[in-house]
Amino acid sequence: MTKTIFITGASTGIGRATAKLFSAKGWKVIATMRKPENESELNALDNVTVLPLDVTNPAQIREITQQVLALGDIDVVFNNAGYGLFGALEAITDEQLVHQMETNFFGVVRVTKAFIPYFRERKAGLFITTGSSAGLMAFPVSSMYDASKFALEGWAESLSYELDEFGIRIKTIEPGLVATEIGAKSVFATHPAYEALTNKFKAMMEPGKAATTSEQIAEVVYGAANDGTNTLRYICGEDAKELYAKRLAAGDEAFRGGIKQLIAAV
C-alpha cells in the first residue's frame, strides 16, 4: 500500500529535498508552503500535491488538516517549517521574538495537535520534526532561535509518553549546519554594541562551511520514517555529532569555554 507524508515548509531546503526524495521512493506527498503559487517543480510531480499553509495561522492549520484527511490516509507528518532569527536579544523587537516562536515552536505544536485525533483513532502514525543541534547546545547571538529549538526538544520528549499508548511515534531530526536556503531566509537583528560578536557568528555560519546538504538530511528523514524504531532523536551531520559528543564528554562549562575559544579564533 502506498504511504503518504504531509510536509510543512516544503518550498526550500530540507522540506523540498524531502518531498522530492519521498516522491522518488513512491510515496504520496502533500507538500505545503506559504506561497504555492510560486512553486513549479513539485507541482510537476505526479504523486505530489502542493497546498497553501502558513503555520502561524491556526485557522488555516485546522482547515488544511481536514482537507488533506478527506483526501485519504496520512502516515507521516513532517513538521519542517521554520526560519532563523539571529542577533543580540537587545536588538530583537517584541514582534520578532514572538514571530520566531510562533513559527518554529507553536507552528509545530499546532500542526501536531491537529493530526493527533486522527492518528489516535488509527492507533498508528508518526510525527517527525526538524529540530537542530541548536536545540541541544546554544550558540552566541542565537538566543531566540536556540530557545525555539530547545523548546521542541522538551515538548517532543514529553509528548512521546502520551502518544506511545496509542501507537503514535514522534521523532526529531537534529542537523548541524546545512547548506540550505535558510541563510537567505534568516533574520539578523543588529546592534552596534554586539557588532563584532555578530560578525564572528556570521563568519561561522557561511554556507561554504556547511557540513551537510539538504538532500543528506532528507535521507535521514526517510530513514526515520521507515526504520520502525521509537528513536526520539537523530543527530545528523558530522559537525553536529562531533560538537554534541564534546558537549557530553566535557560537561557544560568546559563546552561553553570551547565555544568562546571557537568564536575568538574566527
Residue frames as qw, qx, qy, qz and C-alpha x, y, z in Angstrom:
[[0.000, 0.887, 0.463, 0.000, 0.00, 0.00, 0.00],
 [0.386, 0.531, -0.028, 0.754, 1.29, 3.44, -0.93],
 [0.415, -0.578, -0.446, 0.543, 2.08, 5.61, 2.08],
 [0.146, 0.839, 0.222, 0.474, 1.57, 9.38, 2.37],
 [0.496, -0.291, -0.297, 0.762, 3.68, 12.05, 4.04],
 [0.000, 0.942, 0.293, 0.164, 2.45, 15.57, 4.91],
 [0.623, -0.035, -0.095, 0.775, 5.24, 18.19, 4.88],
 [0.044, -0.968, -0.196, 0.149, 5.29, 21.80, 6.09],
 [0.170, -0.840, 0.353, 0.376, 7.83, 24.30, 4.79],
 [0.808, 0.130, 0.517, 0.250, 8.33, 22.41, 1.51],
 [0.444, 0.893, 0.044, -0.062, 9.26, 25.38, -0.67],
 [0.302, 0.795, -0.495, 0.177, 13.00, 25.28, 0.02],
 [0.121, -0.590, 0.730, -0.323, 15.85, 23.41, 1.67],
 [0.161, -0.119, 0.957, -0.208, 15.17, 20.30, 3.73],
 [0.569, 0.356, 0.503, -0.544, 11.41, 20.37, 3.09],
 [0.616, 0.602, -0.259, -0.437, 11.79, 20.48, -0.69],
 [0.220, 0.460, -0.858, -0.061, 14.53, 17.82, -0.70],
 [0.329, 0.006, 0.874, -0.359, 12.37, 15.56, 1.48],
 [0.659, 0.461, 0.249, -0.539, 9.35, 15.99, -0.77],
 [0.543, 0.596, -0.501, -0.315, 11.42, 15.05, -3.83],
 [0.041, 0.347, -0.931, 0.105, 13.03, 12.04, -2.13],
 [0.464, 0.150, 0.762, -0.427, 9.79, 10.55, -0.79],
 [0.663, 0.549, 0.006, -0.509, 8.15, 11.13, -4.18],
 [0.410, 0.557, -0.695, -0.197, 11.01, 9.31, -5.90],
 [0.088, -0.182, 0.949, -0.241, 10.59, 6.43, -3.42],
 [0.264, -0.282, -0.838, -0.385, 6.96, 6.01, -4.44],
 [0.079, -0.453, -0.665, 0.588, 5.25, 7.80, -1.56],
 [0.040, 0.809, 0.431, 0.398, 2.36, 10.20, -2.00],
 [0.395, -0.135, -0.264, 0.869, 3.49, 13.63, -0.82],
 [0.049, -0.904, -0.392, -0.162, 1.39, 16.55, 0.39],
 [0.529, 0.020, -0.106, 0.842, 3.81, 19.47, 0.26],
 [0.100, -0.912, -0.397, -0.005, 2.63, 22.64, 1.97],
 [0.463, -0.003, -0.016, 0.886, 4.12, 26.13, 1.83],
 [0.041, 0.587, 0.333, -0.737, 3.04, 29.72, 2.33],
 [0.371, 0.632, -0.169, -0.659, 3.07, 30.60, -1.38],
 [0.682, 0.088, 0.711, 0.146, 2.29, 27.54, -3.51],
 [0.544, 0.809, 0.184, -0.127, 1.61, 29.80, -6.48],
 [0.079, 0.852, -0.492, -0.161, 5.38, 30.30, -6.77],
 [0.568, -0.299, 0.764, 0.059, 6.05, 26.55, -6.94],
 [0.657, 0.494, -0.337, -0.459, 6.65, 24.80, -10.25],
 [0.259, 0.402, -0.878, -0.013, 8.99, 21.83, -9.74],
 [0.226, 0.017, 0.891, -0.393, 6.96, 19.97, -7.12],
 [0.607, 0.388, 0.231, -0.654, 3.70, 20.68, -8.96],
 [0.550, 0.483, -0.546, -0.408, 5.09, 18.79, -11.93],
 [0.045, 0.217, -0.967, 0.126, 5.50, 15.53, -9.96],
 [0.516, -0.241, -0.647, -0.506, 2.57, 13.12, -10.34],
 [0.619, -0.419, -0.654, 0.115, 2.44, 11.93, -6.74],
 [0.290, -0.174, -0.361, 0.869, 2.90, 15.37, -5.11],
 [0.083, -0.816, -0.509, -0.261, 0.03, 17.65, -4.08],
 [0.321, 0.103, -0.225, 0.914, 1.04, 21.23, -3.27],
 [0.271, -0.778, -0.546, -0.153, -1.19, 23.15, -0.84],
 [0.064, 0.682, -0.191, 0.703, -1.03, 26.51, 0.96],
 [0.699, -0.590, -0.387, 0.117, -0.17, 26.58, 4.66],
 [0.106, 0.658, -0.369, 0.648, 1.18, 29.28, 6.92],
 [0.607, -0.235, -0.716, 0.251, 1.94, 27.52, 10.21],
 [0.099, -0.053, -0.417, 0.902, 1.42, 30.79, 12.11],
 [0.486, -0.092, -0.182, -0.850, -2.27, 30.71, 11.09],
 [0.302, -0.035, 0.884, -0.355, -4.18, 28.34, 13.44],
 [0.665, 0.413, 0.296, -0.547, -7.41, 28.55, 11.43],
 [0.588, 0.576, -0.469, -0.321, -5.59, 27.58, 8.23],
 [0.003, -0.336, 0.933, -0.133, -3.89, 24.67, 10.01],
 [0.500, 0.173, 0.724, -0.442, -7.28, 23.28, 11.04],
 [0.655, 0.564, 0.020, -0.502, -8.72, 23.85, 7.56],
 [0.429, 0.570, -0.670, -0.206, -5.83, 22.18, 5.70],
 [0.205, -0.213, 0.926, -0.236, -5.77, 19.24, 8.12],
 [0.622, 0.329, 0.557, -0.441, -9.44, 18.49, 7.44],
 [0.592, 0.651, -0.228, -0.417, -8.87, 18.98, 3.71],
 [0.274, 0.512, -0.808, -0.100, -5.97, 16.53, 3.46],
 [0.321, -0.067, 0.893, -0.307, -7.60, 13.91, 5.68],
 [0.685, 0.446, 0.296, -0.494, -10.60, 13.99, 3.35],
 [0.504, 0.627, -0.503, -0.316, -8.22, 13.09, 0.50],
 [0.877, 0.099, -0.469, 0.026, -7.02, 9.87, 2.15],
 [0.817, -0.516, -0.126, 0.223, -4.84, 8.40, 4.88],
 [0.166, 0.853, -0.407, 0.282, -1.76, 10.20, 6.21],
 [0.910, -0.131, -0.325, 0.224, 1.07, 8.06, 7.60],
 [0.603, -0.203, -0.173, 0.752, 3.75, 10.64, 8.46],
 [0.026, 0.980, 0.167, 0.100, 3.58, 14.34, 9.36],
 [0.687, 0.036, -0.072, 0.723, 6.89, 16.11, 8.83],
 [0.152, -0.961, -0.191, 0.133, 6.99, 19.44, 10.69],
 [0.712, 0.087, 0.127, 0.685, 9.71, 21.30, 8.85],
 [0.143, 0.850, 0.191, 0.469, 8.59, 24.93, 8.51],
 [0.571, -0.710, -0.114, 0.395, 10.90, 27.35, 10.28],
 [0.453, 0.761, -0.095, 0.454, 13.50, 30.08, 9.94],
 [0.656, -0.193, -0.346, 0.642, 16.38, 31.55, 11.88],
 [0.110, -0.950, -0.070, -0.284, 16.22, 34.75, 13.94],
 [0.764, -0.082, -0.226, 0.598, 19.71, 35.79, 15.00],
 [0.120, 0.664, -0.092, 0.732, 21.28, 38.74, 16.75],
 [0.152, 0.055, -0.660, 0.734, 21.68, 40.03, 20.29],
 [0.124, -0.594, -0.785, 0.122, 18.49, 39.90, 22.35],
 [0.104, -0.588, -0.205, 0.776, 18.78, 43.64, 22.92],
 [0.060, 0.254, -0.473, -0.842, 18.42, 44.16, 19.16],
 [0.095, -0.271, -0.903, -0.320, 15.34, 41.95, 18.70],
 [0.384, -0.211, -0.008, -0.899, 11.90, 43.53, 18.71],
 [0.512, 0.015, 0.693, -0.507, 8.98, 42.03, 20.60],
 [0.770, 0.434, -0.010, -0.467, 7.26, 41.31, 17.29],
 [0.499, 0.535, -0.677, -0.085, 10.33, 39.44, 16.01],
 [0.076, -0.274, 0.902, -0.324, 10.74, 37.24, 19.08],
 [0.644, 0.182, 0.507, -0.543, 7.03, 36.35, 19.11],
 [0.738, 0.508, -0.221, -0.385, 7.07, 35.50, 15.38],
 [0.256, 0.479, -0.839, 0.037, 10.12, 33.25, 15.87],
 [0.271, -0.056, 0.877, -0.394, 8.29, 31.20, 18.49],
 [0.680, 0.370, 0.240, -0.586, 5.01, 31.26, 16.55],
 [0.665, 0.532, -0.436, -0.291, 6.75, 29.75, 13.52],
 [0.365, 0.434, -0.814, 0.126, 9.40, 27.42, 14.91],
 [0.049, -0.050, 0.883, -0.464, 7.61, 26.19, 18.02],
 [0.482, 0.283, 0.505, -0.658, 3.88, 26.91, 18.15],
 [0.597, 0.413, -0.395, -0.563, 3.50, 26.13, 14.44],
 [0.343, 0.210, -0.915, -0.004, 4.88, 22.63, 15.07],
 [0.167, 0.093, 0.802, -0.566, 2.72, 22.19, 18.18],
 [0.545, 0.348, 0.212, -0.733, -0.48, 23.26, 16.41],
 [0.590, 0.351, -0.586, -0.431, 0.08, 21.12, 13.31],
 [0.215, 0.126, -0.950, 0.190, 0.84, 18.13, 15.51],
 [0.298, 0.171, 0.653, -0.675, -2.20, 18.72, 17.71],
 [0.596, 0.335, -0.117, -0.720, -4.42, 18.91, 14.61],
 [0.619, 0.276, -0.683, -0.272, -3.37, 15.43, 13.45],
 [0.095, -0.246, 0.875, -0.405, -3.28, 13.64, 16.84],
 [0.671, 0.111, 0.446, -0.582, -7.01, 12.69, 16.96],
 [0.782, 0.442, -0.289, -0.331, -6.73, 11.08, 13.51],
 [0.399, 0.435, -0.791, 0.160, -3.59, 9.12, 14.43],
 [0.317, -0.207, 0.738, -0.559, -5.10, 8.18, 17.81],
 [0.801, 0.193, 0.225, -0.520, -8.17, 6.63, 16.19],
 [0.758, 0.471, -0.435, -0.118, -5.96, 4.75, 13.70],
 [0.809, -0.522, 0.256, 0.084, -3.64, 3.69, 16.55],
 [0.761, 0.076, 0.283, 0.579, -0.75, 4.47, 14.21],
 [0.258, 0.939, 0.093, 0.205, 1.15, 7.45, 12.88],
 [0.715, -0.179, -0.051, 0.674, 4.47, 9.23, 13.02],
 [0.047, 0.998, 0.033, -0.014, 5.45, 12.84, 13.63],
 [0.740, 0.010, 0.022, 0.673, 8.92, 13.94, 12.52],
 [0.057, -0.984, -0.115, 0.120, 10.17, 17.43, 13.35],
 [0.608, 0.511, -0.165, 0.585, 13.11, 19.40, 12.03],
 [0.542, -0.802, -0.081, 0.238, 14.90, 20.36, 15.19],
 [0.412, 0.806, -0.308, 0.292, 18.54, 21.42, 15.27],
 [0.694, -0.022, -0.465, 0.549, 21.79, 20.79, 17.04],
 [0.007, 0.355, -0.200, 0.913, 20.96, 24.29, 18.36],
 [0.700, -0.469, -0.160, -0.514, 18.26, 22.56, 20.40],
 [0.908, -0.224, -0.286, 0.209, 20.92, 20.55, 22.20],
 [0.581, -0.330, -0.068, 0.741, 23.57, 23.23, 22.69],
 [0.139, 0.943, 0.260, -0.152, 23.33, 27.01, 22.42],
 [0.621, 0.219, 0.168, 0.734, 25.41, 29.40, 20.35],
 [0.169, -0.372, -0.152, 0.900, 26.15, 33.15, 20.52],
 [0.268, 0.286, -0.112, -0.913, 23.63, 35.75, 19.23],
 [0.383, -0.083, -0.799, -0.455, 21.08, 32.98, 18.65],
 [0.171, -0.025, 0.747, -0.642, 19.07, 33.13, 21.88],
 [0.639, 0.227, 0.222, -0.701, 15.58, 33.16, 20.34],
 [0.692, 0.335, -0.555, -0.318, 16.35, 30.63, 17.58],
 [0.287, 0.209, -0.890, 0.285, 18.01, 28.33, 20.11],
 [0.365, 0.018, 0.590, -0.720, 15.08, 28.84, 22.50],
 [0.745, 0.240, -0.102, -0.614, 12.63, 27.73, 19.81],
 [0.678, 0.290, -0.669, -0.089, 14.66, 24.58, 19.13],
 [0.063, 0.176, -0.831, 0.524, 15.29, 23.81, 22.81],
 [0.568, 0.047, 0.329, -0.753, 11.52, 24.12, 23.35],
 [0.782, 0.237, -0.398, -0.418, 10.89, 21.49, 20.67],
 [0.391, 0.286, -0.849, 0.211, 13.20, 19.07, 22.47],
 [0.170, -0.022, 0.751, -0.638, 11.34, 19.09, 25.79],
 [0.647, 0.208, 0.069, -0.731, 7.95, 19.20, 24.08],
 [0.709, 0.280, -0.570, -0.306, 8.67, 16.16, 21.88],
 [0.266, 0.196, -0.887, 0.322, 10.18, 14.12, 24.71],
 [0.342, 0.068, 0.600, -0.719, 7.19, 14.76, 26.95],
 [0.686, 0.272, -0.098, -0.668, 4.69, 14.17, 24.15],
 [0.439, 0.291, -0.834, -0.167, 6.28, 10.82, 23.32],
 [0.077, 0.000, 0.897, -0.435, 4.91, 9.35, 26.57],
 [0.490, 0.325, 0.441, -0.678, 1.29, 10.35, 26.00],
 [0.621, 0.454, -0.349, -0.535, 1.31, 9.28, 22.34],
 [0.064, 0.364, -0.928, -0.041, 3.00, 5.94, 22.97],
 [0.407, 0.125, 0.834, -0.352, -0.07, 4.09, 24.26],
 [0.635, 0.585, 0.243, -0.443, -1.88, 4.90, 21.01],
 [0.801, 0.178, 0.442, 0.362, 0.86, 3.56, 18.77],
 [0.338, 0.925, 0.045, 0.171, 1.91, 7.06, 17.69],
 [0.753, -0.198, -0.011, 0.628, 5.61, 7.88, 17.46],
 [0.107, 0.994, -0.002, -0.008, 7.41, 11.22, 17.47],
 [0.808, -0.049, 0.115, 0.576, 10.95, 11.84, 16.24],
 [0.012, 0.966, -0.055, -0.252, 13.22, 14.87, 15.94],
 [0.787, 0.404, 0.033, 0.466, 15.91, 15.42, 13.31],
 [0.412, -0.848, 0.044, 0.331, 18.93, 17.30, 14.71],
 [0.724, 0.532, 0.038, 0.438, 21.07, 18.70, 11.86],
 [0.470, -0.466, -0.002, 0.750, 24.15, 20.80, 12.29],
 [0.139, 0.616, -0.180, -0.754, 24.96, 23.46, 9.73],
 [0.622, 0.383, 0.672, 0.125, 23.14, 22.68, 6.49],
 [0.133, -0.161, 0.430, 0.879, 23.81, 24.10, 3.03],
 [0.118, 0.619, 0.771, 0.094, 20.27, 25.32, 2.53],
 [0.088, 0.606, 0.264, 0.745, 18.38, 28.48, 1.77],
 [0.477, -0.739, -0.445, 0.169, 17.70, 29.09, 5.47],
 [0.468, -0.265, -0.026, 0.842, 20.60, 31.55, 5.39],
 [0.030, 0.279, 0.381, 0.881, 18.74, 33.67, 2.85],
 [0.431, -0.623, -0.520, -0.394, 15.57, 33.39, 4.95],
 [0.556, -0.381, -0.489, 0.553, 17.32, 34.20, 8.22],
 [0.087, -0.928, -0.136, -0.336, 16.71, 37.46, 10.01],
 [0.624, -0.032, -0.344, 0.701, 19.69, 39.20, 11.62],
 [0.237, -0.942, -0.222, -0.083, 18.85, 41.86, 14.20],
 [0.610, 0.343, -0.217, 0.681, 21.76, 44.29, 14.53],
 [0.420, -0.902, -0.098, 0.030, 23.01, 46.39, 17.44],
 [0.381, 0.794, -0.376, 0.288, 26.31, 48.32, 17.38],
 [0.453, -0.657, 0.537, -0.273, 27.34, 47.07, 20.82],
 [0.802, -0.113, 0.585, -0.038, 27.30, 43.47, 19.56],
 [0.617, 0.703, -0.215, -0.283, 28.55, 44.04, 16.01],
 [0.111, 0.600, -0.792, -0.027, 31.90, 42.26, 16.46],
 [0.440, -0.078, 0.861, -0.245, 30.32, 39.16, 18.03],
 [0.709, 0.495, 0.326, -0.383, 27.57, 39.06, 15.39],
 [0.492, 0.719, -0.426, -0.244, 30.10, 39.28, 12.57],
 [0.090, -0.427, 0.898, -0.059, 32.13, 36.42, 14.06],
 [0.589, 0.174, 0.721, -0.322, 28.98, 34.31, 14.27],
 [0.665, 0.648, 0.017, -0.372, 28.07, 35.12, 10.66],
 [0.253, 0.650, -0.699, -0.157, 31.53, 34.01, 9.58],
 [0.319, -0.171, 0.915, -0.179, 30.96, 30.68, 11.32],
 [0.600, 0.405, 0.581, -0.371, 27.63, 30.31, 9.51],
 [0.277, 0.548, -0.468, -0.635, 28.92, 30.86, 5.97],
 [0.904, 0.231, 0.062, -0.354, 27.24, 28.37, 3.56],
 [0.596, 0.561, -0.572, 0.038, 30.63, 27.17, 2.34],
 [0.054, -0.406, 0.807, -0.426, 31.28, 25.80, 5.84],
 [0.813, -0.086, 0.140, -0.558, 28.08, 23.74, 5.88],
 [0.260, -0.354, 0.898, 0.011, 28.87, 20.13, 6.63],
 [0.358, 0.270, 0.892, -0.050, 25.66, 18.63, 5.28],
 [0.161, -0.069, -0.488, -0.855, 23.34, 19.10, 2.30],
 [0.617, 0.015, 0.207, -0.759, 19.54, 19.25, 2.41],
 [0.783, 0.190, -0.494, -0.328, 19.48, 16.03, 0.40],
 [0.399, 0.185, -0.828, 0.348, 21.54, 14.24, 3.05],
 [0.268, -0.031, 0.579, -0.769, 19.14, 15.39, 5.77],
 [0.729, 0.122, -0.160, -0.654, 16.21, 14.21, 3.63],
 [0.640, 0.171, -0.748, -0.025, 17.80, 10.75, 3.64],
 [0.076, 0.074, -0.777, 0.621, 17.82, 10.85, 7.46],
 [0.538, 0.075, 0.221, -0.810, 14.12, 11.81, 7.44],
 [0.757, 0.176, -0.469, -0.419, 13.39, 8.90, 5.10],
 [0.447, 0.152, -0.839, 0.271, 15.31, 6.53, 7.36],
 [0.165, -0.028, 0.618, -0.768, 13.45, 7.78, 10.44],
 [0.655, 0.119, -0.022, -0.746, 10.13, 7.26, 8.66],
 [0.834, 0.208, -0.424, -0.285, 10.96, 3.67, 7.78],
 [0.270, 0.413, -0.816, 0.302, 13.21, 2.21, 10.49],
 [0.698, -0.365, -0.565, -0.247, 10.32, 1.05, 12.68],
 [0.496, -0.100, -0.592, 0.627, 12.01, 2.21, 15.89],
 [0.285, -0.880, -0.379, 0.005, 10.95, 4.52, 18.72],
 [0.566, -0.041, -0.066, 0.821, 14.18, 6.51, 18.46],
 [0.051, -0.875, -0.368, 0.310, 13.47, 10.06, 19.63],
 [0.005, 0.903, -0.216, -0.372, 16.49, 11.99, 18.31],
 [0.846, 0.324, 0.227, 0.358, 18.52, 11.69, 15.11],
 [0.217, -0.825, 0.233, 0.467, 21.68, 13.79, 15.31],
 [0.783, 0.428, 0.349, 0.287, 22.89, 14.24, 11.75],
 [0.321, 0.890, -0.182, 0.269, 25.85, 15.94, 10.13],
 [0.776, 0.039, -0.394, 0.491, 29.40, 15.26, 11.24],
 [0.102, 0.452, -0.265, 0.846, 29.69, 18.75, 12.74],
 [0.631, -0.485, -0.001, -0.606, 26.64, 18.20, 14.96],
 [0.938, -0.181, -0.294, 0.044, 27.77, 14.73, 16.02],
 [0.620, 0.228, -0.371, 0.653, 31.26, 15.96, 16.87],
 [0.093, -0.480, 0.219, -0.844, 30.12, 19.04, 18.80],
 [0.747, -0.439, -0.073, -0.494, 27.45, 17.17, 20.75],
 [0.894, -0.071, -0.368, 0.245, 29.90, 14.41, 21.66],
 [0.370, 0.319, -0.362, 0.794, 32.23, 17.12, 23.00],
 [0.417, -0.509, 0.055, -0.751, 29.35, 18.62, 24.98],
 [0.896, -0.334, -0.192, -0.219, 28.55, 15.30, 26.63],
 [0.832, 0.055, -0.337, 0.438, 32.20, 14.42, 27.27],
 [0.330, 0.342, -0.272, 0.837, 33.39, 17.80, 28.52],
 [0.205, -0.594, -0.625, 0.463, 30.38, 18.92, 30.51],
 [0.162, 0.897, 0.403, 0.080, 28.50, 22.18, 30.19],
 [0.209, -0.926, 0.098, 0.297, 31.07, 24.69, 31.46],
 [0.488, -0.353, 0.584, 0.544, 34.04, 23.27, 29.59],
 [0.439, 0.483, 0.656, 0.379, 31.95, 23.14, 26.42],
 [0.065, 0.966, 0.243, -0.051, 30.94, 26.78, 26.82],
 [0.360, -0.739, 0.347, 0.452, 34.60, 27.66, 27.18],
 [0.525, 0.021, 0.685, 0.504, 35.31, 25.81, 23.92],
 [0.310, 0.770, 0.514, 0.219, 32.61, 27.79, 22.07],
 [0.140, -0.958, 0.021, 0.249, 34.12, 31.03, 23.38],
 [0.462, -0.465, 0.556, 0.512, 37.52, 29.95, 22.06],
 [0.489, 0.375, 0.690, 0.381, 35.96, 29.00, 18.72],
 [0.163, 0.931, 0.323, 0.041, 34.37, 32.43, 18.37],
 [0.300, -0.854, 0.224, 0.361, 37.59, 34.20, 19.42],
 [0.540, -0.237, 0.631, 0.503, 39.53, 32.34, 16.73],
 [0.516, 0.666, 0.518, 0.147, 37.26, 33.45, 13.85]]
